[in-house]
Amino acid sequence: MKGNKAYKDMTKQERKAAAQAKAQAALDRIGDGVRSVWESEEWAKWLRTLAKFHDYSLSNSVLIAMQMPEATRVASYRSWQRDFDRHVRKGERGIEILVPMVVKRKDADSEGVPQDDEEITERKKLVGFKVGHVFDVSQTEGEPLPEIAEQVSAGVPDFDSLMGAIKAVSAYPIEVVDGLPPETNGLFSRRMGYIAVRKGMPEGQTVKTALHELAHSVMHDVDAERLPDRSMREVQAESAAYAVSAALGLDTSGYSFGYVASWAVGKTEEEMRACMRAVRDAAKQILDRLQLVMEP
């Protein structure tokens, strides 16, 4: 937002309006950008990989979240080897889930069908559950999974000042740390009371990740029963981070469009419109805070 005479000559209100206009223009581009990702071969490749991951019941999703909140893609020990050419690292502890125990049975269909041996049909019967184990991608190594978004590699003018401003407006301490899982660039933990950003990333990716987690803390700092589902939370946070980044003069579109597309699978247009309204409000709130801190 800084760096040219025209901007310096603006009044405080004009600067605020200019930043908000840039943010809104960025939000307007989200739809076109996501569509461009959907039409690419990389998207089809990513979907083919996604199809190999099993959907989990609500109960198992809760169990996974309780044991490893940062988990993103989970599969069984065997599935990682067979389907993805990856291997669970030695010493990794599995995430417990409930596996249905199903047996085949033979029943006579009594509704309008003669009762003889030829009319016997095979059916499946649930007889209980057993404990099984899955592993998150961060617990594995091997062939990389296809990605549809590359890291933001650009440098950031006044990087230290900008990161200082982001930290200053956050209600939670932001720490740049080692030790995050391999597939995790950042995380917001309401329970632990902090935001973590992976150390050693390019400046552009560091800023974008910090804004993404800041957006989570602004939009999703509520009790669990009031939260939207995880995919919608990620769409919201990434969209807000993209809008704020654009207002600050940072181009994260190559990353953000792919990221949003990957989490928007199955969302309706109505859901996405409601999402964008929430994002607009959050982006405005974050920008207002940043401008107060960054004004000379």
BASE-528578 format. One record per residue (C-alpha): x, y, z; residue in one letter. Coordinates in steps of 0.05 Angstrom, whole numbers, plus 5000, padded with zeros to 4 digits. Layout:
N
XYZA ...
This chain:
296
500050005000M 506050455006K 511550664960G 508651154909N 507351904913K 500051854893A 498751404953Y 502651865000K 498552454977D 491952124994M 488052275056T 487251735108K 480051615086Q 482151575012E 487551065029R 482450655066K 477650675008A 483050494958A 485149894999A 477949655006Q 476849734931A 482949304917K 480448774965A 473548764933Q 476548714863A 480648124887A 474447784914L 471047894847D 476847524814R 476246914859I 470746594817G 474446674751D 480946444782G 477845824812V 474345654746R 481045694710S 483745174759V 477744724749W 478844724674E 486144524678S 489243834671E 492443924740E 485443964770W 483343304736A 489842984761K 488543234831W 481442974830L 483642294808R 488242274868T 482942544915L 478241984893A 483041474923K 481941754993F 476041455028H 470441885056D 469841805131Y 463541815174S 462142395221L 464241965280S 470941795248N 472042515227S 471242725299V 475942175322L 481242395272I 480543125292A 481142945366M 487542555356Q 490842985302M 487343645290P 492343835235E 490943205194A 489243355121T 489342705081R 488942035116V 489341325090A 490940635116S 498040365120Y 496739915061R 493140435020S 499040925025W 503440384994Q 498640114943R 495140744919D 500241294929F 507140964930D 508441264998R 510540925062H 508941065135V 515241275171R 517840805224K 515340975294G 509241365271E 503041245313R 496541085276G 490141485284I 484641035312E 478140995274I 472040535276L 471740025221V 464939705206P 464738945209M 460238705153V 458437985136V 454537705078K 448037345093R 442936975051K 435737185059D 429336995023A 425937594993D 418837485017S 415438064982E 412137794920G 417537284904V 416436534909P 420236234967Q 424935744934D 432335654931D 433036024865E 430336664895E 435336704951I 439037374949T 445637574982E 445438165029R 450438495075K 449438555150K 453039015199L 454938615260V 459239125297G 465539545294F 472839435306K 478639925316V 482740075255G 488440555241H 489841085189V 495741545179F 496042265157D 500242455096V 505042825144S 506742145174Q 508841865107T 514441945056E 515241754983G 512441994917E 509442694922P 501942774917L 499743214859P 498643934879E 494644474844I 497745064880A 505045244886E 508045654941Q 508246414935V 515546524921S 515947284911A 519647734959G 515748245000V 517848975006P 518349175080D 517348445099F 519348535172D 514749145180S 508848785148L 509748165191M 510248615252G 503748945234A 500248275223I 502648045291K 500448695323A 493248645299V 492447915317S 488547725379A 493047115385Y 500647105387P 503646925319I 509946505322E 514446305263V 516845615283V 520244975262D 516944305273G 510244365237L 508043735200P 510943705129P 504343865094E 502444435142T 504645155128N 500945445188G 495645325239L 490845695285F 489445355352S 483845665393R 484945145447R 492445275452M 491646025441G 496546165386Y 497946195311I 503945825282A 507245955215V 512445495185R 519545765189K 523845805126G 518545925073M 519246475020P 517147165044E 510947175001G 508546505027Q 510146695099T 505947325094V 500246965058K 500246405110T 500246895168A 494247255137L 490746595125H 491446385197E 489647095221L 483247035179A 481746375214H 482546715282S 477847275261V 472546845228M 472846205267H 474246395339D 467646085362V 465245455396D 465644825353A 458144745343E 457845435310R 463445305261L 462245165187P 465244515161D 472744485152R 472644565076S 468445195082M 473045465136R 479045375089E 475445705031V 473646295076Q 480546385106A 484246325039E 479446795004S 480247315059A 487847235057A 487847334982Y 483547964986A 487948265040V 494248075003S 491648414940A 490049054979A 497149045006L 499948974935G 501848234940L 500047754885D 498147074913T 493146884859S 497146284833G 496845974902Y 490046214926S 485846004866F 488345294869G 487645264945Y 480545524944V 478645054887A 481344454925S 476844604985W 470744824946A 469244134919V 461743994925G 459844694948K 453745014916T 453545704885E 449145934943E 454145684994E 459846034957M 455946694954R 454646665029A 461946505038C 464147114999M 459647565040R 462947315104A 469847385072V 468548095051R 466748295122D 472847935151A 477648235099A 475048935114K 476048825189Q 483148575179I 484949145132L 482149675179D 486449405235R 492649365191L 491850075166Q 491450345236L 498050015253V 501550165187M 499550895179E 505751345185P 
